[in-house]
Amino acid sequence: MDNKKLLGKRIKEIRKFKGFTQENLSELIDIETSSLSGIESGRFFPSLHVLEKIANVLGVELVEFFKFSSVDVPVDLDKEIINIIENQNKDNKQIIYKLLTAAFSTIG
C-alpha cells in the first residue's frame, strides 16, 4: 500500500476512534466532505495546513498520522481485544483462554 493510502487510512481510523463523521470533521476544518473522503481514500495528499487542522480538531499530534505499518493495528488495541473477546460464545472464550495461557506461559 502506498503512503497516500496509508496516511488516509490512518486519518480515517483516528477520526472514527474519536467519534467524528466525515461530515462533522470536514465542517470543523472547513473543507468539503468530498475532499476529506479523497484524503481518507488515498486519492490525494492533504496539505500541511489541512493536516494541522485535522490534528487539532482530533486532539492528536501530527506524528500520529504517520504511525502506520504493514500490519493493521487498531488505535486502541486494548479496547479492540476486549471487544473481540466479549463477542464470542462461551466455547470460543474457553479456547481463547487456553491459547493465551499457553502462549504466555512460554514467554515467562
N, C-alpha and C positions, 0 to 999 in steps of 0.2 A: 504494500500500500504506500502511495507517495505521501510526502509531508503535508501537502494541501489537504488530502483526505483525512490524515491522522489528526491534524490540527482541528479540522471541522468536527470530526467525531468527538474529540476531547471537549471542545466547547459545548457541544450538544449534551454530552454526558454530565458536565458540571451544571449546565443550565437546568437540566431535568432534576438533578440531585437537589438543587437549590429551590426547586418548585416553581420555576418560571416556564411559561409557554413561550413559543416564538413570538407571538403577538405582544405579550407583556414586555419581553426583553427588547424587542425592536422599537417599541414605543418609548421605552425609557432611555434608549441610546440614540433615539432619533434617526433610525434608518427604516427603510421599507422591510416588511416581513419577508418579502421575496429575496431581498439582499441577504438577510440573516439565513434564510434557507439555503441560499447559494454558498454561503460561508460554511455552514454545517454539513452540507453535502460534498464539500470539497471541490466545487466548481471554480471557486476563485479564492484568493487570499484576501483577508481583510487588511485595511491599512493599519498602521501602528496606532493611529488616533482612535479608530474603531475598536481595536483590541483593548486599548486602555479603558475605553468607556465600558466595554463588556466586563472587564476585570473589576472595575469599580462597582458596577451595579451588582455583580455576583459576589463581591466581597472576597476576591482571591487575588493573589499576586500574579503578575503576567507569566511568570515561570510555570505556573500550574497548567497553563495551556499546552506546554511543551513537554510535559511529563507523560509521554506515551512510549509504548514498546510494542513489540510484535504480539505480545500476549495481552488480551483484553482483561484488565483488572478493574473492577468497579471502584468508584471514588471512595465509597465507604465499604470496605471489604468485610468488616465485622458484621455490619447490618445485612449485607448480601448473603453471607454464610448462614446467619440466623434465619433469614427468610427462606433459604433453600431447605434447611432442616425442618423448620416449622411446617412447611407444606408437604411433608412426607407422611405416609401412614406409619403405623407402629412397627411393622416388619422392616420397612426401609430404614427407620430410625435405629433399629437394633443393628442392622448391617453397617450403617454409618458409624455407630458407636464402636463396633468391633474393628472396623477398618482404621479408625482414628487411634484407638487404643493400641493396635498392633503397630501402626506407623510410628507413633510417638514413643513407644517403649523401646524401639531400636535406636532412637536419636539420643536418648539418655536423659 
